[in-house]
Amino acid sequence: MKTDVEMRRKDVALLSFFAGTLFITIVISFFVILLPPEDPTKNALDWEEIILTLPVLRFCFILIVALFFIATDVMILRKYRVNYLFIFELDPHYKVTHVQLYRVAMMLLTILMLCFMGQIVISKLDHIFDPPTGSFSLALIAIFVIMCFLPIHINYLKSRIELGRTLLHIIASPFGKVKFKHFFLADILTSMTYTLKDMGSIVCFFVTGAWLNLKESAKDLDHTYIQDNKHL
C-alpha cells in the first residue's frame, strides 16, 4: 500500500509533467500563430474562425479556473485547520488534497491548450484542412464530458458522484431539503452568467452544424456584424 509521502511525490511529479507540457504547447502555439502564411496577401490567421470556437474555450477555461480556486481554498482551509469537511458535510474518510486538485486542473489546462493549438493549426493550414472545422473544439468538449461522467475509478469517481448528487439536489431544491453545500454551490452557479450563456452558444454551435465549416460560418458572422452596425 502506498504511503502518503509516495502519493504526494507522484502527484507533484505529474503536476510538474503537465506544467512542462503546457509551457511547450504555449510556445508552439505562439510559433504557429506568428508563422507567415503561404499566400502573402492573406492574414496570418483567420481570427474569425477562432472567435467562433471561443465559447467552447472560454467555458472550459472558466471551469479550470474554478478548480484552481477550489484547490487554493482547500490549501488555505487545511493550513488554518478549518474543518471544511464538517461545514460542507463531506465524507471525512475520503479526502482530496489541494495538490491533487492542482494536478487535475493542470491536466485539464494542458488538454485545453493542446486542443486550442490544434484549432489554430486547422485555421492556419486551411489549404490542407478544407473546409476548416471545429474538430478540436468538439474533442475538447467530449474529453471534458467523458472525464466528468466516466463511471470508472479514475479522476476521483467518488468526488464526481458527490458533485453530481449536489447538482441534482440543487435542481430539486424547491421540493427537497436544502443544505449549506447546496446553497453555496447554487450561489456560485447563478453568478456565472457568462458561463451559462456560453453553454447555450456551445449547444447552438454544434447542433446547427456551424463547426463543420468554420470559413462559411465566419462569413455569416461578419455579415451579421455588418448588418447590426448599420443601425448605429
C-alpha positions in Angstrom: 0.0 0.0 0.0 1.4 3.4 -1.0 2.2 5.8 1.8 1.0 9.4 1.8 4.6 10.6 1.1 4.8 8.4 -2.0 1.4 9.5 -3.3 2.3 13.2 -2.7 5.6 12.7 -4.7 3.6 11.1 -7.5 1.1 14.0 -7.6 3.9 16.6 -7.6 5.7 14.7 -10.4 2.6 14.6 -12.5 1.9 18.3 -11.8 5.4 19.1 -13.0 4.9 17.0 -16.1 1.7 18.8 -17.0 3.2 22.2 -16.3 6.2 21.4 -18.6 3.8 20.1 -21.3 1.7 23.2 -21.0 4.7 25.5 -21.4 5.8 23.7 -24.5 2.3 23.8 -26.0 2.1 27.6 -25.4 5.4 28.1 -27.1 4.4 26.0 -30.1 1.0 27.8 -30.4 2.7 31.2 -30.5 5.1 29.9 -33.1 2.3 28.6 -35.3 0.4 32.0 -34.9 3.4 34.0 -36.0 4.3 31.7 -38.8 3.8 33.6 -42.1 1.1 32.2 -44.5 1.8 30.7 -47.9 -0.1 33.5 -49.6 1.3 36.9 -48.6 -2.0 38.6 -49.4 -3.8 36.6 -46.7 -3.8 37.3 -43.0 -1.5 35.3 -40.8 -4.5 33.7 -39.1 -8.3 33.8 -39.7 -9.3 35.1 -36.2 -13.0 35.0 -37.1 -12.7 31.2 -37.2 -11.1 31.1 -33.7 -13.7 33.5 -32.4 -16.4 31.0 -33.4 -14.8 28.4 -31.1 -14.3 31.0 -28.3 -17.4 30.0 -26.2 -16.0 26.4 -26.1 -12.6 27.5 -25.0 -13.9 30.1 -22.5 -16.4 27.7 -20.9 -13.7 25.0 -20.3 -11.2 27.6 -19.2 -13.6 29.0 -16.5 -14.2 25.5 -15.2 -10.4 25.0 -14.9 -10.0 28.4 -13.2 -12.8 27.4 -10.7 -10.9 24.2 -10.0 -7.7 26.2 -9.3 -9.6 28.4 -6.9 -11.1 25.4 -5.1 -7.6 23.9 -4.7 -6.4 27.2 -3.3 -9.3 27.3 -0.9 -8.6 23.7 0.3 -5.0 24.6 0.8 -5.9 27.7 2.9 -8.5 25.9 4.9 -6.2 23.0 5.7 -3.4 25.4 6.6 -5.6 27.2 9.2 -7.2 23.9 10.3 -10.7 24.8 9.3 -13.0 21.8 9.4 -14.4 22.3 5.9 -15.4 18.6 5.7 -17.8 19.2 8.6 -19.1 22.5 7.2 -19.9 21.1 3.8 -20.9 17.7 5.2 -18.3 15.8 3.2 -17.1 12.3 3.9 -14.2 12.6 6.4 -12.7 9.3 5.2 -12.3 10.5 1.6 -10.0 13.5 1.3 -8.7 15.1 -1.8 -5.7 17.3 -1.2 -5.0 20.7 -2.9 -2.0 19.1 -4.7 -4.4 16.5 -6.3 -6.8 19.2 -7.4 -4.0 21.3 -8.8 -2.8 18.2 -10.7 -6.3 17.7 -12.3 -6.6 21.4 -13.1 -3.2 21.4 -14.7 -4.0 18.3 -16.7 -7.3 19.9 -18.0 -5.5 23.1 -18.8 -2.9 21.2 -20.8 -5.7 19.4 -22.7 -7.4 22.7 -23.4 -4.1 24.2 -24.7 -3.5 21.2 -26.9 -6.9 21.5 -28.5 -6.5 25.2 -28.9 -3.2 24.6 -30.7 -4.9 22.1 -32.9 -7.6 24.5 -33.7 -5.0 27.2 -34.7 -3.3 24.6 -36.9 -6.6 23.8 -38.7 -7.3 27.6 -39.3 -3.7 28.3 -40.3 -3.4 25.4 -42.8 -6.8 25.9 -44.4 -5.3 24.8 -47.7 -4.8 21.4 -46.2 -7.9 21.2 -43.9 -10.6 22.2 -46.4 -13.0 23.1 -45.1 -11.6 24.1 -41.7 -13.7 22.5 -39.0 -14.1 22.9 -35.2 -13.0 19.3 -34.7 -10.6 20.1 -31.8 -13.3 22.2 -30.1 -15.6 19.2 -30.3 -12.8 16.9 -29.0 -12.3 19.3 -26.1 -15.9 19.2 -25.0 -16.0 15.5 -25.5 -13.0 15.0 -23.3 -14.4 17.2 -20.5 -17.7 15.4 -20.6 -16.1 11.9 -20.6 -13.8 12.8 -17.7 -16.8 14.1 -15.8 -19.2 11.2 -16.4 -16.9 8.2 -16.9 -18.2 5.6 -14.5 -14.8 4.0 -13.6 -12.4 4.6 -10.7 -10.2 7.3 -12.2 -10.2 11.1 -11.6 -11.8 10.7 -8.2 -15.0 8.9 -9.0 -16.4 9.3 -5.5 -15.9 13.1 -5.7 -17.6 13.3 -9.1 -20.6 11.3 -7.9 -20.9 13.6 -4.8 -20.8 16.6 -7.1 -23.4 15.1 -9.3 -25.7 14.5 -6.3 -25.2 18.0 -5.1 -26.2 19.4 -8.6 -29.3 17.2 -8.6 -30.3 18.4 -5.1 -29.9 22.0 -6.4 -32.2 21.3 -9.3 -34.7 19.6 -7.0 -34.3 22.2 -4.2 -37.9 23.6 -4.4 -39.1 20.1 -3.5 -36.4 18.9 -1.1 -34.2 19.8 1.8 -31.6 22.5 1.2 -28.2 22.2 2.9 -25.4 24.7 3.2 -23.4 23.0 0.4 -26.4 23.1 -1.9 -26.9 26.8 -1.3 -23.2 27.6 -1.6 -22.7 25.8 -4.9 -26.0 27.2 -6.3 -24.9 30.8 -5.4 -21.7 30.2 -7.4 -23.5 28.8 -10.4 -26.0 31.7 -10.5 -23.1 34.1 -10.5 -21.5 32.5 -13.6 -23.9 34.2 -16.1 -21.5 34.4 -19.0 -20.5 30.8 -18.5 -24.2 29.7 -18.7 -24.5 31.8 -21.8 -21.5 30.0 -23.3 -23.3 26.7 -22.6 -26.1 27.8 -24.9 -23.7 29.1 -27.5 -21.9 25.8 -27.5 -25.1 23.8 -28.0 -26.1 26.1 -30.9 -22.6 25.9 -32.4 -22.6 22.1 -32.6 -26.3 21.4 -33.1 -26.6 23.8 -36.1 -23.5 22.3 -37.7 -21.6 25.6 -37.7 -18.5 23.7 -36.6 -18.4 21.7 -39.8 -17.3 24.7 -41.9 -15.7 27.5 -39.9 -14.9 29.5 -43.0 -18.6 29.8 -44.1 -19.8 30.3 -40.6 -17.2 33.1 -40.1 -18.6 34.8 -43.3 -22.1 34.6 -41.8 -20.7 36.1 -38.6 -19.1 39.0 -40.4 -22.3 39.6 -42.4 -24.4 39.7 -39.2 -22.0 42.1 -37.6 -22.1 44.4 -40.6 -26.0 44.3 -40.7 -26.2 45.0 -36.9 -23.8 48.0 -37.1 -25.8 49.7 -40.0 -28.3 50.9 -37.4 -25.7 52.6 -35.2 
